[in-house]
Amino acid sequence: MSDQTIYLKDYTAPAFLVDEVHLTFFLAPKATRVVSKIKFRPNPDSSATEFFLHGEQLRFLGAKIDGAQVTPTLTDTGLTCDVPDGPFTWEAEVEVAPEDNTALEGLYMSGGMYCTQCEAEGFRKITYYPDRPDVMSVFTVRVEGDYPVLLSNGNPTAAGEGWAEWHDPWPKPAYLFALVAGNLVNHPGTFTTMSGKEVELNIWVRPDDIGKCAFGMEALKRSMIWDEEVYGREYDLDIFNIVAVDDFNMGAMENKGLNIFNSSAVLASPETSTDANFERIEAIIAHEYFHNWTGNRITCRDWFQLCLKEGLTVFRDQQFTGDMRSHAVKRISDVLTLRARQFREDNGPLAHPVRPESFVEINNFYTATVYEKGAEIIGMLKTLVGDENYAKAVQLYFDRHDGDAATIEDWLKVFEDTTGRDLTQFKLWYGQAGTPRIAVTEQLENGTYTLTFKQSTPATPGQPIKDPRVIPVAVGLLNDQGEETQATTVLEITEAEQSFTFSGLSSKPTPSVLRGFSAPVIIERQSNNSERAFLLAHDTDPFNKWEAGRALAKDCLSRRVIDGTPLPADYLDALARVAQDDTLDPAFRALALAAPSQDDMAQTLFDAGVTPDPLKIYETLQSWRQEVAERLQNALPNLYAAMHVEGAYSPDAEPAGKRALQGIVLSFLSRLDSGDQARAQYAAADNMTQQLSALSCLLSVDRGKEQLSAFYDQWKSDRLVMDKWFGLQTSLANPDSAAATATALTQHADFDWKNPNRFRAVIGGLAMNPAGFHDPSGASYELVADWLIKLDPLNPQTTARMSTTFETWKRYDADRQAQMRAALERIQSTPDLSRDTSEMVTRILG
């Protein structure tokens, strides 16, 4: 298979357009026949003339044009054929083997159930077709097979024993095609749209999972209501189906009218799912539903525009979660994710623009940069133009581009037309990789306070020089008493260096910079722990209040790592005040009391010119937890009791926030009472949040073997809970035993390495244990490399994504660098390495 690089600049319109697609599937595990009948016509707007259809891993059985047999030229990537000058009907018959499709792309089987995954380029593994997002057509599908449930896109039109027909009236690209067949049962529901149309809703699952669908159905209905109320978007089919699939490379897929979900992203019950699981499920269901308009009705012209649908839809699901729960807590959580994943990406060999200029394998660009940074760009645009103009521009986008395969230029143009603004400079956010740094200085003279901002962006692969971007920086000012003398105002930075003044001040204020994290940048400003403690106590912006505490913790921990400096008393006092401040949301307090992650500390030290030692970071964080626990010891029991939630379990924001704070408190208590309270909570727990929280606390203090065994005995028949059991052990293992723990788990009878969820639980869990992964022996590097090499021939997508475990290898000392380089080179030199993994490893090595 060719590793040819594809470039955005080389885009050409498709040579042929498609008016209708008729597909018939004759299902069989080893030999599914797919018969296609497609109406083509030359594209008058294209200079291309060759008739080329993508096709991979297909057994060609025959083809016709307008009823006459033809003999196309076949290659490993598709076919070409002589065709008429005008419209014509193409017919083809192929055979595929879904049971042998371990890559989980195209048509494959999961536990006896047929399902599909066609984004980005999986449809070409089902039949010959112009498999590109700018070729859109109406699909009619007939499925034949000895299964009680036979599903496809759109509305059902006819059915009988062993067959069903579906028609999707809305033109779509092939990547949105879906098919599911199996022994499934449905959790039904209905929804009446704002125009009065009744829509049938179903969540299809295996019979044993029928009791885990109620929350997902309610989340779907909430999403439909919200999209009508906030964006004016009404659902456009008679039926909406969701299917839960065990073997799935991603979280979920927005196929038109037939969303296919990783089981972990839709199945939930209080006994088997944590509060975090419930929130994740709610967000993913919303995300995939919102794609119906931002992704399906308006799709992307080519895969370079992936951020157009993903960035906008992530932003929409973030808005939704904020409305359903807490905007402040959601914002902090999103920034934690952005910094942990996207900033790390921007700061290493995998840095790329939100809209890449080239790719070898498009599956490798389903990244935090495309999704999370793409969403940040939408948020900045909304901040710059204001809520009213944002709403008008988005409405214009829907009106102008419904049914289109659009581009970033199309998206920005509706904002320019709505507001009259020139967004040429703003567009740099889509084209320049890297995280901008903003150096902030200040001066007070004659009552005028001046803030000066200097922006710069470090060089990234292929982009040594960066131009200044448009950056909205939200700022507030506080006086000595902690009163706000300047409410939040958005400063629009457009130059490499720019100053802003505030007049009429009698004393130097304390600035609160980048409120709400108004832009995905790094602020560099001279500060001290007294000021940070002041902001932690008094800042009126929830994000910056949390940020001040975070910066305070990182500074104290960095000093502790570097020279053993004890934690200052005023810092511990500040934490105690936050912990006991009943005016603050418990969920916010839980975030404020959580330690920075090991990876965050490693990057902080690296940015300060210190080579991070993962083991020393781990030990410092352990001692930090002990000291905080001792400082709070008198308050902990009462705080733990105060967060008790009475009554039946609910995943709603208020009780979930209390359980989150109670869990943090329990982690501190466990360091003082040898896990006694955690054992009591584990024994009494009637929901997975409290059971898993207690087990985590016990394992974190080297206790809990009895509970770990009991947990297995209780949940060994529940595959999703068992993923938790596997992942908990590798992610919380002591550094010197992490590799051994992971190795033992890979030999466990319940370890199914071909299942992406289970593989990620064990190997991904080890990667999420930085001190264990970076153990000086190099055993974890070797283990992860061994398993990636083993998985690659079967599932290249999961392998490639997991290879990013090594992306920060240049951050560490020479010995660890040499060991990681050796592991990467061993993967790279593997015979017949997939295109997916080869590209990623090559980029990581640099």
ZIPEJO-V752117 format. One record per residue. N is the residue number from 1. PSI is psi in whole degrees, 0 to 359 (999 if undefined). OMEGA is omega in whole degrees, -180 to 180 (none if undefined). Layout:
N:PSI:OMEGA ; N:PSI:OMEGA
This chain:
1:136:-176 ; 2:142:174 ; 3:35:-177 ; 4:136:178 ; 5:134:178 ; 6:135:-176 ; 7:141:176 ; 8:321:-176 ; 9:343:-178 ; 10:8:-177 ; 11:134:171 ; 12:148:180 ; 13:153:-179 ; 14:144:-179 ; 15:329:-177 ; 16:145:175 ; 17:160:-177 ; 18:127:179 ; 19:322:-180 ; 20:145:174 ; 21:126:174 ; 22:123:-179 ; 23:139:173 ; 24:128:-180 ; 25:127:171 ; 26:98:-168 ; 27:134:172 ; 28:136:-173 ; 29:318:-176 ; 30:344:-174 ; 31:70:174 ; 32:126:177 ; 33:135:178 ; 34:118:179 ; 35:123:-179 ; 36:143:174 ; 37:110:-168 ; 38:131:178 ; 39:114:-179 ; 40:157:167 ; 41:148:179 ; 42:144:178 ; 43:113:-178 ; 44:343:-179 ; 45:10:-179 ; 46:142:175 ; 47:349:180 ; 48:149:-179 ; 49:344:-176 ; 50:134:175 ; 51:104:-179 ; 52:130:175 ; 53:132:176 ; 54:146:176 ; 55:128:-180 ; 56:140:176 ; 57:38:179 ; 58:142:171 ; 59:110:-176 ; 60:128:-179 ; 61:344:179 ; 62:161:-179 ; 63:153:177 ; 64:151:169 ; 65:121:-177 ; 66:40:175 ; 67:351:-179 ; 68:136:179 ; 69:139:176 ; 70:161:178 ; 71:93:-179 ; 72:166:174 ; 73:122:-176 ; 74:142:172 ; 75:181:178 ; 76:342:-176 ; 77:357:179 ; 78:203:180 ; 79:158:171 ; 80:157:-178 ; 81:149:172 ; 82:134:-176 ; 83:163:178 ; 84:163:179 ; 85:338:-178 ; 86:196:180 ; 87:148:179 ; 88:164:178 ; 89:124:179 ; 90:133:175 ; 91:140:179 ; 92:154:176 ; 93:128:180 ; 94:171:178 ; 95:137:177 ; 96:162:-178 ; 97:84:-176 ; 98:330:-179 ; 99:334:-179 ; 100:1:-174 ; 101:83:-179 ; 102:346:180 ; 103:346:179 ; 104:40:-180 ; 105:128:-171 ; 106:217:176 ; 107:122:-178 ; 108:177:-180 ; 109:143:177 ; 110:106:179 ; 111:43:178 ; 112:3:-178 ; 113:135:177 ; 114:138:173 ; 115:171:-178 ; 116:155:166 ; 117:110:-173 ; 118:345:175 ; 119:129:8 ; 120:322:-172 ; 121:44:-179 ; 122:339:-177 ; 123:330:179 ; 124:348:175 ; 125:6:177 ; 126:316:176 ; 127:172:178 ; 128:130:-174 ; 129:154:171 ; 130:87:-170 ; 131:77:180 ; 132:147:-170 ; 133:344:-179 ; 134:4:173 ; 135:107:-175 ; 136:143:-177 ; 137:163:172 ; 138:134:-177 ; 139:137:169 ; 140:129:-171 ; 141:135:172 ; 142:129:180 ; 143:127:178 ; 144:128:-179 ; 145:156:-176 ; 146:65:-178 ; 147:145:-177 ; 148:335:-178 ; 149:122:-179 ; 150:110:-172 ; 151:150:169 ; 152:190:-176 ; 153:158:170 ; 154:215:-178 ; 155:145:175 ; 156:137:-179 ; 157:333:179 ; 158:155:179 ; 159:155:176 ; 160:186:-180 ; 161:117:178 ; 162:10:177 ; 163:156:176 ; 164:149:178 ; 165:141:-178 ; 166:147:177 ; 167:127:177 ; 168:110:-176 ; 169:349:-176 ; 170:124:179 ; 171:137:-180 ; 172:156:172 ; 173:164:-175 ; 174:334:-176 ; 175:345:179 ; 176:3:177 ; 177:145:177 ; 178:150:175 ; 179:138:175 ; 180:138:176 ; 181:136:179 ; 182:185:177 ; 183:85:-173 ; 184:158:173 ; 185:158:-175 ; 186:142:167 ; 187:109:-172 ; 188:163:173 ; 189:173:175 ; 190:157:178 ; 191:133:176 ; 192:120:-176 ; 193:173:-176 ; 194:342:176 ; 195:2:175 ; 196:5:-180 ; 197:134:178 ; 198:130:-178 ; 199:132:175 ; 200:132:180 ; 201:142:177 ; 202:139:165 ; 203:116:-176 ; 204:129:-177 ; 205:170:171 ; 206:151:-175 ; 207:323:-178 ; 208:345:-175 ; 209:6:-173 ; 210:336:180 ; 211:3:-176 ; 212:25:-173 ; 213:344:-171 ; 214:315:-178 ; 215:318:179 ; 216:320:179 ; 217:316:179 ; 218:323:177 ; 219:322:178 ; 220:315:-180 ; 221:319:177 ; 222:322:179 ; 223:319:-179 ; 224:318:177 ; 225:313:-177 ; 226:319:-178 ; 227:330:175 ; 228:315:-173 ; 229:322:-173 ; 230:322:-177 ; 231:358:179 ; 232:24:-176 ; 233:121:180 ; 234:144:178 ; 235:147:-165 ; 236:10:175 ; 237:174:180 ; 238:347:-174 ; 239:146:175 ; 240:120:-177 ; 241:138:170 ; 242:138:178 ; 243:134:177 ; 244:126:-177 ; 245:134:-178 ; 246:320:-176 ; 247:103:-174 ; 248:134:-175 ; 249:337:-175 ; 250:194:178 ; 251:312:-178 ; 252:171:-178 ; 253:135:-169 ; 254:22:-178 ; 255:138:-172 ; 256:112:176 ; 257:351:-179 ; 258:80:-180 ; 259:131:177 ; 260:127:-173 ; 261:140:162 ; 262:133:-177 ; 263:325:-178 ; 264:344:-176 ; 265:9:179 ; 266:329:-177 ; 267:131:-177 ; 268:143:169 ; 269:154:180 ; 270:325:-176 ; 271:332:-172 ; 272:353:-175 ; 273:142:177 ; 274:168:174 ; 275:320:179 ; 276:322:176 ; 277:314:-180 ; 278:314:-180 ; 279:320:178 ; 280:316:180 ; 281:314:178 ; 282:316:-178 ; 283:319:-178 ; 284:319:177 ; 285:316:178 ; 286:314:-179 ; 287:310:-177 ; 288:323:177 ; 289:317:-179 ; 290:333:176 ; 291:341:-178 ; 292:326:175 ; 293:315:-178 ; 294:73:-179 ; 295:321:-178 ; 296:296:178 ; 297:322:170 ; 298:113:-179 ; 299:190:-178 ; 300:143:-176 ; 301:320:180 ; 302:172:-174 ; 303:349:173 ; 304:338:-180 ; 305:17:-176 ; 306:322:-179 ; 307:341:180 ; 308:313:-180 ; 309:323:-176 ; 310:315:180 ; 311:315:-179 ; 312:320:-178 ; 313:324:173 ; 314:316:179 ; 315:319:180 ; 316:319:179 ; 317:331:175 ; 318:318:176 ; 319:315:-179 ; 320:311:-180 ; 321:321:177 ; 322:317:179 ; 323:324:-179 ; 324:332:-171 ; 325:257:-179 ; 326:122:180 ; 327:320:-178 ; 328:311:-179 ; 329:320:179 ; 330:319:-179 ; 331:316:179 ; 332:316:-180 ; 333:318:-180 ; 334:321:-180 ; 335:322:175 ; 336:316:178 ; 337:316:-179 ; 338:313:-178 ; 339:323:-178 ; 340:326:-174 ; 341:308:-172 ; 342:317:177 ; 343:321:177 ; 344:318:178 ; 345:313:-179 ; 346:336:-172 ; 347:8:-175 ; 348:196:-175 ; 349:346:-179 ; 350:9:179 ; 351:136:177 ; 352:157:178 ; 353:159:176 ; 354:322:169 ; 355:101:-178 ; 356:157:176 ; 357:341:-178 ; 358:162:172 ; 359:157:171 ; 360:312:179 ; 361:115:-174 ; 362:332:179 ; 363:337:-179 ; 364:358:180 ; 365:19:168 ; 366:75:-165 ; 367:169:175 ; 368:328:179 ; 369:314:-180 ; 370:315:-175 ; 371:294:-172 ; 372:315:178 ; 373:326:175 ; 374:320:178 ; 375:322:178 ; 376:324:179 ; 377:319:177 ; 378:317:179 ; 379:318:178 ; 380:319:180 ; 381:318:178 ; 382:320:178 ; 383:317:-176 ; 384:320:-175 ; 385:344:-178 ; 386:159:-175 ; 387:317:-176 ; 388:313:179 ; 389:326:176 ; 390:313:-179 ; 391:319:180 ; 392:318:-178 ; 393:318:-180 ; 394:321:177 ; 395:319:177 ; 396:322:177 ; 397:314:179 ; 398:317:-178 ; 399:319:-174 ; 400:326:-169 ; 401:10:176 ; 402:126:-179 ; 403:4:-178 ; 404:160:165 ; 405:103:-165 ; 406:176:-179 ; 407:169:174 ; 408:322:178 ; 409:320:178 ; 410:318:-179 ; 411:311:-179 ; 412:328:-178 ; 413:324:-180 ; 414:330:176 ; 415:321:177 ; 416:317:-179 ; 417:329:-179 ; 418:320:-171 ; 419:342:-174 ; 420:3:180 ; 421:149:171 ; 422:115:-176 ; 423:21:180 ; 424:313:-180 ; 425:321:180 ; 426:328:-179 ; 427:341:178 ; 428:334:178 ; 429:331:180 ; 430:338:-173 ; 431:342:-178 ; 432:127:175 ; 433:169:175 ; 434:155:179 ; 435:118:179 ; 436:142:172 ; 437:137:178 ; 438:111:176 ; 439:127:-176 ; 440:128:173 ; 441:163:-174 ; 442:157:-180 ; 443:139:175 ; 444:125:-179 ; 445:120:178 ; 446:43:177 ; 447:359:179 ; 448:123:-178 ; 449:129:-177 ; 450:129:172 ; 451:127:179 ; 452:132:-177 ; 453:131:174 ; 454:120:-179 ; 455:144:175 ; 456:155:178 ; 457:125:-180 ; 458:156:177 ; 459:146:175 ; 460:165:-178 ; 461:120:179 ; 462:355:-179 ; 463:80:-178 ; 464:333:-174 ; 465:134:-179 ; 466:141:175 ; 467:154:177 ; 468:142:-180 ; 469:167:170 ; 470:121:-176 ; 471:115:175 ; 472:119:-180 ; 473:112:179 ; 474:129:-174 ; 475:142:169 ; 476:161:-180 ; 477:138:179 ; 478:143:177 ; 479:184:-175 ; 480:335:-180 ; 481:4:-179 ; 482:13:179 ; 483:146:-178 ; 484:115:179 ; 485:346:175 ; 486:112:178 ; 487:166:-177 ; 488:125:175 ; 489:144:-177 ; 490:116:176 ; 491:128:-177 ; 492:104:-179 ; 493:126:-180 ; 494:348:-176 ; 495:166:176 ; 496:326:176 ; 497:133:-174 ; 498:140:-179 ; 499:150:178 ; 500:141:-176 ; 501:150:176 ; 502:124:-172 ; 503:165:174 ; 504:29:-179 ; 505:133:-179 ; 506:341:178 ; 507:162:-178 ; 508:123:-180 ; 509:169:170 ; 510:118:-178 ; 511:141:172 ; 512:101:-169 ; 513:140:179 ; 514:46:179 ; 515:143:-180 ; 516:12:-174 ; 517:64:-172 ; 518:351:176 ; 519:147:-180 ; 520:74:-176 ; 521:170:174 ; 522:122:178 ; 523:128:177 ; 524:108:-176 ; 525:136:177 ; 526:124:179 ; 527:176:176 ; 528:169:-175 ; 529:335:176 ; 530:316:179 ; 531:319:179 ; 532:317:179 ; 533:323:177 ; 534:313:180 ; 535:322:177 ; 536:324:-178 ; 537:326:-166 ; 538:344:-174 ; 539:134:-180 ; 540:348:177 ; 541:119:-176 ; 542:321:-179 ; 543:311:-178 ; 544:334:173 ; 545:312:177 ; 546:318:-178 ; 547:322:179 ; 548:317:178 ; 549:323:179 ; 550:314:180 ; 551:322:177 ; 552:314:180 ; 553:316:-178 ; 554:323:178 ; 555:314:180 ; 556:318:-179 ; 557:323:178 ; 558:315:179 ; 559:323:179 ; 560:318:179 ; 561:316:-173 ; 562:312:-174 ; 563:12:176 ; 564:15:-179 ; 565:128:180 ; 566:155:176 ; 567:129:-178 ; 568:147:-178 ; 569:321:-177 ; 570:331:175 ; 571:313:179 ; 572:324:177 ; 573:320:179 ; 574:317:177 ; 575:318:-180 ; 576:320:180 ; 577:317:179 ; 578:315:-178 ; 579:323:-173 ; 580:7:-179 ; 581:99:-176 ; 582:349:178 ; 583:347:-179 ; 584:145:176 ; 585:130:178 ; 586:324:179 ; 587:322:176 ; 588:316:179 ; 589:323:178 ; 590:318:178 ; 591:320:-178 ; 592:330:-178 ; 593:352:-179 ; 594:141:179 ; 595:149:169 ; 596:149:-179 ; 597:161:177 ; 598:320:-179 ; 599:321:177 ; 600:317:179 ; 601:323:179 ; 602:317:180 ; 603:322:179 ; 604:315:179 ; 605:318:-180 ; 606:317:179 ; 607:334:180 ; 608:6:178 ; 609:14:180 ; 610:128:176 ; 611:118:-175 ; 612:139:174 ; 613:106:-175 ; 614:323:-179 ; 615:320:180 ; 616:324:176 ; 617:314:179 ; 618:312:-179 ; 619:323:179 ; 620:318:179 ; 621:324:177 ; 622:316:180 ; 623:326:176 ; 624:312:-179 ; 625:321:180 ; 626:317:-178 ; 627:320:177 ; 628:317:179 ; 629:317:-179 ; 630:322:179 ; 631:326:-176 ; 632:4:-167 ; 633:326:-180 ; 634:333:-177 ; 635:337:-171 ; 636:311:-178 ; 637:316:-180 ; 638:321:179 ; 639:320:177 ; 640:313:-179 ; 641:322:-177 ; 642:336:-179 ; 643:7:177 ; 644:136:-179 ; 645:121:179 ; 646:154:172 ; 647:188:-177 ; 648:152:-179 ; 649:139:172 ; 650:136:178 ; 651:8:-177 ; 652:166:-170 ; 653:316:-174 ; 654:305:178 ; 655:326:178 ; 656:321:178 ; 657:320:178 ; 658:317:179 ; 659:327:178 ; 660:314:179 ; 661:320:177 ; 662:323:179 ; 663:319:177 ; 664:317:179 ; 665:319:179 ; 666:325:179 ; 667:326:176 ; 668:317:179 ; 669:324:-177 ; 670:338:179 ; 671:348:-178 ; 672:332:-175 ; 673:18:179 ; 674:27:175 ; 675:12:-177 ; 676:312:-179 ; 677:322:179 ; 678:320:177 ; 679:320:179 ; 680:318:179 ; 681:318:180 ; 682:316:-177 ; 683:326:-176 ; 684:350:-171 ; 685:133:174 ; 686:13:177 ; 687:157:-174 ; 688:328:-180 ; 689:310:-177 ; 690:327:179 ; 691:313:-178 ; 692:325:177 ; 693:315:180 ; 694:317:-180 ; 695:320:178 ; 696:317:-180 ; 697:320:179 ; 698:314:-180 ; 699:329:-178 ; 700:341:178 ; 701:29:177 ; 702:38:173 ; 703:180:168 ; 704:12:179 ; 705:319:180 ; 706:317:-180 ; 707:324:179 ; 708:318:178 ; 709:318:179 ; 710:322:179 ; 711:316:179 ; 712:312:-178 ; 713:324:-179 ; 714:323:-169 ; 715:12:-174 ; 716:340:179 ; 717:357:180 ; 718:108:-172 ; 719:325:-178 ; 720:323:176 ; 721:324:178 ; 722:330:173 ; 723:320:177 ; 724:316:-179 ; 725:315:178 ; 726:311:-175 ; 727:325:-180 ; 728:320:-175 ; 729:318:-180 ; 730:323:-177 ; 731:335:-178 ; 732:5:-179 ; 733:148:174 ; 734:147:-175 ; 735:317:-175 ; 736:352:179 ; 737:5:-175 ; 738:313:-179 ; 739:319:179 ; 740:320:178 ; 741:314:179 ; 742:319:179 ; 743:316:180 ; 744:320:-180 ; 745:328:177 ; 746:344:178 ; 747:0:-180 ; 748:146:-178 ; 749:333:-178 ; 750:6:178 ; 751:109:177 ; 752:95:-173 ; 753:345:178 ; 754:347:177 ; 755:120:-175 ; 756:321:-179 ; 757:316:-178 ; 758:321:177 ; 759:315:180 ; 760:325:-179 ; 761:317:-176 ; 762:301:-177 ; 763:319:176 ; 764:325:177 ; 765:320:176 ; 766:319:179 ; 767:333:179 ; 768:5:177 ; 769:80:-170 ; 770:315:-179 ; 771:324:178 ; 772:319:179 ; 773:321:-177 ; 774:24:176 ; 775:136:-174 ; 776:338:-180 ; 777:337:-177 ; 778:5:-177 ; 779:323:-179 ; 780:322:177 ; 781:314:-179 ; 782:316:-178 ; 783:313:-180 ; 784:316:179 ; 785:317:179 ; 786:314:-176 ; 787:327:176 ; 788:320:177 ; 789:321:180 ; 790:321:-176 ; 791:329:-170 ; 792:314:-179 ; 793:334:-178 ; 794:319:-175 ; 795:83:-177 ; 796:325:-177 ; 797:310:-180 ; 798:321:179 ; 799:312:-178 ; 800:317:-179 ; 801:322:179 ; 802:338:180 ; 803:341:179 ; 804:351:172 ; 805:329:-175 ; 806:4:-168 ; 807:338:-179 ; 808:23:-171 ; 809:331:-178 ; 810:355:-179 ; 811:337:-166 ; 812:183:-176 ; 813:169:-173 ; 814:320:-179 ; 815:314:179 ; 816:321:177 ; 817:315:-179 ; 818:320:180 ; 819:318:180 ; 820:320:177 ; 821:317:179 ; 822:319:179 ; 823:316:179 ; 824:317:-180 ; 825:328:177 ; 826:319:175 ; 827:314:-177 ; 828:326:-176 ; 829:3:180 ; 830:129:179 ; 831:140:177 ; 832:31:176 ; 833:141:-178 ; 834:158:176 ; 835:321:-180 ; 836:305:-175 ; 837:323:180 ; 838:315:-180 ; 839:315:-177 ; 840:313:-178 ; 841:320:179 ; 842:317:179 ; 843:321:-180 ; 844:319:179 ; 845:331:177 ; 846:999:none
